[in-house]
Amino acid sequence: MARPITAGVDGSPESAAAAAWAAREAVRRELPLRLVHVSEALPESLAIAADEAASTRWAHDLLEDAEQEIAERHPGLSVTVDVLDDAAPAALTAAARDAELLVLGSRGYGTLVGFLLGSVGRQVVASAERPVVLVREGAEASAEAAGREVVVGQEGDAEDSAATLEFAFAAAAARGATVRAVRAWSLPPVFAYSPASLQLLDESGGMEPHEKKALAAALAPWRDRFPDVPVVEHVEIGSAGQVLLSVASQAQLLVVGRRARRTAVGARIGSVAHAVLHHAPCPVAVVPHG
């Protein structure tokens, strides 16, 4: 049974954009769409005075309206709707587990909103076992036109980035788009070099050729698996977040990997994912490392 693409709906403009993006992606990938609402995620004005019956009606009306709007745009798309009763982080993390990917609304340029407000967002993005895509208000289908790239950040070795690259190539194949694979590098302090690393760099001809070789090696299996997807290899000195943002102005999707980090104050998603989630001008997919 095919995993659905799941979108969180909470009544905000950002979640409406997320649901519309998820519907288009479901059509492209020939997958069903699931719309979910977490019962605790009510608008403040309703949550203050509403009884349980009123809040339930509001949630079902919200989902029915979203389903009807999507059905009008995509009449052949299979759509299901569900109200989830658990706390938002747990409910959305569980929804992601059963999905091909989870799509949520994001304000960008600041605080994530709706389902992604504060600690909820950090927990969902950091804990989800499947990719999570963040979509801002204004993400229109026209931005997914031919010529706009799928930009993906690659780091580490081929195994580290396999899940991230697989997602990016599959997304590009579904869109007929080019993949721009970005590997950023910086000069480490002298004391970080070991005799073995110095020998490796010497054999590669220096830092930049070494980084280009590592990127090419990571891309090789995905070039073979997706031979029709054009690829641009981009190696640049600088911080990964800044380099990715510098090339994402004309991207239709930005894909980054993440390693969840647990601290005393909760889940953290890493500086690169944090930077692009807040500042990327296009939808961002955060893919957990396999």
C-alpha positions in Angstrom: 0.0 0.0 0.0 1.4 3.4 -1.0 2.3 5.8 1.7 0.3 9.1 1.4 1.7 12.5 1.4 0.3 14.1 4.6 -0.3 17.7 5.2 -1.2 19.5 8.5 -4.1 21.9 8.3 -4.8 24.4 11.1 -6.7 27.3 9.4 -3.6 29.5 8.8 -2.7 30.8 5.4 0.6 29.0 5.7 -1.1 25.6 6.3 -3.4 26.3 3.3 -0.3 26.8 1.1 1.2 23.6 2.6 -2.0 21.6 1.7 -2.0 23.0 -1.8 1.7 22.1 -2.2 1.1 18.6 -0.8 -1.7 18.1 -3.3 0.5 19.0 -6.3 3.2 16.8 -5.0 0.8 13.9 -4.6 -0.4 14.3 -8.2 3.2 14.4 -9.4 4.1 11.3 -7.5 0.8 9.5 -8.1 0.3 9.1 -4.4 -2.8 9.6 -2.2 -3.1 12.8 0.0 -4.0 12.8 3.7 -5.1 16.0 5.4 -4.8 16.0 9.2 -5.8 18.5 12.0 -4.6 18.2 15.6 -7.6 18.9 17.9 -5.5 21.0 20.3 -4.4 23.3 17.5 -7.4 25.6 17.6 -7.4 29.3 16.9 -7.0 31.2 20.2 -10.4 33.0 19.8 -12.2 29.7 19.5 -10.2 27.8 22.0 -11.0 30.2 24.8 -14.8 29.8 24.7 -15.6 26.8 22.7 -16.9 23.6 24.1 -15.7 20.2 22.9 -18.6 19.8 20.4 -18.0 23.2 18.8 -14.2 22.6 18.5 -14.9 19.2 16.9 -17.3 20.8 14.4 -14.8 23.5 13.6 -12.0 20.9 12.9 -14.2 18.8 10.6 -15.5 21.8 8.8 -11.9 23.0 8.3 -10.8 19.7 6.8 -13.9 19.3 4.7 -13.4 22.8 3.2 -9.7 22.0 2.5 -10.7 18.6 0.9 -13.3 20.2 -1.3 -10.9 22.9 -2.5 -8.3 20.3 -3.4 -10.9 18.1 -5.1 -11.9 21.0 -7.4 -8.3 21.6 -8.4 -7.3 17.9 -8.7 -10.4 15.8 -9.3 -8.6 12.5 -9.7 -6.6 12.8 -6.5 -7.5 10.4 -3.6 -7.9 12.5 -0.4 -8.6 11.4 3.1 -9.0 13.6 6.2 -8.4 12.9 9.9 -8.7 14.7 13.2 -5.8 13.7 15.5 -6.5 13.7 19.3 -3.0 13.4 20.7 -0.7 16.3 21.6 0.6 18.1 18.5 4.2 17.0 18.5 3.3 13.3 19.1 0.4 13.3 16.7 2.4 14.9 13.8 5.4 12.8 14.4 3.2 9.7 14.3 1.5 11.0 11.1 4.9 11.5 9.5 5.9 7.9 10.3 3.1 6.6 8.1 3.6 9.1 5.3 5.9 9.4 2.3 6.5 12.9 3.6 4.8 15.4 6.0 4.0 18.9 4.8 3.5 21.8 7.2 3.2 25.6 7.0 6.0 27.9 7.9 6.2 31.7 8.1 9.9 31.9 7.3 12.1 34.9 8.1 11.3 34.3 11.8 9.2 32.0 13.9 7.6 28.9 12.5 3.9 29.1 13.0 0.8 26.9 13.4 1.8 23.3 14.1 5.5 24.5 14.1 5.2 27.1 16.8 8.1 27.0 19.3 9.0 23.6 20.7 6.4 21.8 18.7 8.3 22.6 15.5 11.6 21.6 16.8 10.2 18.3 18.1 8.4 17.4 14.9 11.3 18.3 12.5 13.9 16.8 14.7 12.0 13.6 15.6 10.1 12.7 12.4 11.3 9.5 10.8 10.3 10.7 7.3 11.0 13.9 5.4 9.2 17.0 6.5 8.6 19.8 4.0 8.0 23.4 5.2 5.9 25.6 3.0 5.4 29.4 3.3 2.3 31.4 2.4 2.5 32.4 -1.3 4.1 29.2 -2.5 2.3 29.0 -5.9 2.4 26.3 -8.6 4.0 28.8 -10.9 7.2 28.7 -8.8 7.5 25.0 -9.8 7.9 25.8 -13.5 10.5 24.2 -15.7 13.9 25.9 -15.2 13.7 26.1 -11.4 16.2 23.7 -9.8 15.9 21.4 -6.9 18.8 22.4 -4.7 20.3 19.8 -2.3 23.0 20.2 0.3 25.5 17.3 0.4 27.9 16.7 3.3 30.0 13.9 4.7 30.4 10.8 2.6 28.1 8.9 0.3 26.4 7.0 3.0 25.8 10.1 5.2 23.9 11.9 2.4 22.2 9.0 0.7 18.7 9.6 2.0 19.0 13.4 1.3 20.2 12.9 -2.3 17.6 10.2 -3.0 14.8 12.5 -2.0 16.2 15.4 -4.1 16.7 13.2 -7.2 13.2 11.7 -6.8 11.7 15.2 -6.5 13.6 16.5 -9.5 12.5 13.4 -11.6 8.9 14.0 -10.7 9.2 17.7 -11.8 11.5 17.3 -14.8 13.9 19.6 -13.0 17.7 19.9 -12.6 19.4 18.9 -9.3 22.0 21.4 -8.1 24.1 19.5 -5.5 25.9 21.9 -3.2 28.9 21.0 -1.0 30.3 23.8 1.1 33.7 23.6 2.7 35.9 25.8 4.9 39.5 25.7 5.9 39.9 23.9 9.3 42.4 25.1 11.8 46.0 23.8 11.3 45.8 21.6 14.4 42.8 19.7 12.9 45.0 18.1 10.2 46.4 14.6 10.9 49.2 13.0 8.9 46.6 10.8 7.2 44.3 13.7 6.3 47.3 15.7 4.9 48.3 12.7 2.8 44.7 12.5 1.5 44.6 16.2 0.6 48.0 16.0 -1.1 46.8 13.0 -3.2 43.6 15.0 -4.2 45.6 18.1 -5.1 44.3 20.3 -2.3 41.1 21.1 -0.5 38.8 22.1 -3.3 39.6 19.2 -5.6 39.2 16.9 -2.6 35.7 18.3 -1.9 34.8 18.0 -5.6 35.9 14.4 -5.6 33.8 13.7 -2.5 30.7 15.3 -4.1 31.1 13.4 -7.3 31.4 10.1 -5.4 28.3 10.8 -3.4 26.3 11.7 -6.5 27.5 8.7 -8.7 24.9 6.1 -7.6 22.0 8.6 -7.9 23.1 9.7 -11.4 23.0 6.0 -12.3 19.6 5.5 -10.8 18.1 8.7 -12.3 19.9 9.1 -15.6 17.4 11.5 -17.0 17.9 14.1 -14.2 20.4 16.8 -15.1 22.9 17.6 -12.4 24.9 20.6 -11.6 27.8 20.0 -9.1 28.4 23.1 -7.0 31.4 23.3 -4.6 32.0 26.5 -2.8 34.0 27.7 0.2 31.8 29.1 3.0 29.3 28.0 5.6 26.8 25.5 4.4 23.8 27.5 5.3 25.0 30.7 3.6 26.1 28.9 0.5 22.8 27.0 0.1 20.8 30.3 0.6 23.0 32.1 -2.0 22.0 29.6 -4.7 18.3 29.0 -3.7 16.9 32.3 -5.1 15.6 30.5 -8.2 15.0 27.1 -6.6 11.6 25.4 -6.5 12.7 23.2 -3.6 15.6 23.2 -1.2 16.6 19.8 0.4 18.8 19.4 3.5 19.6 16.5 5.7 19.5 16.5 9.5 20.9 14.7 12.4 18.6 15.1 15.5 20.5 16.4 18.5 19.1 16.1 22.0 20.0 18.7 24.6 18.9 19.7 28.0 16.4 22.2 26.4 15.0 19.8 23.9 15.5 18.7 20.3 17.8 20.6 17.9 17.9 20.3 14.2 21.3 21.7 13.4 22.5 25.1 12.3 22.2 24.4 8.5 18.6 23.3 8.7 17.7 26.1 11.1 19.2 28.7 8.7 17.4 27.5 5.6 14.1 27.0 7.3 14.0 30.6 8.4 15.4 32.3 5.3 15.0 30.1 2.2 12.6 31.7 -0.4 11.2 28.3 -1.4 9.8 25.2 0.3 12.4 23.3 2.3 12.5 19.6 2.8 14.3 18.3 5.9 15.3 14.7 5.4 16.5 12.5 8.4 19.7 10.7 7.8 19.2 7.0 7.2 
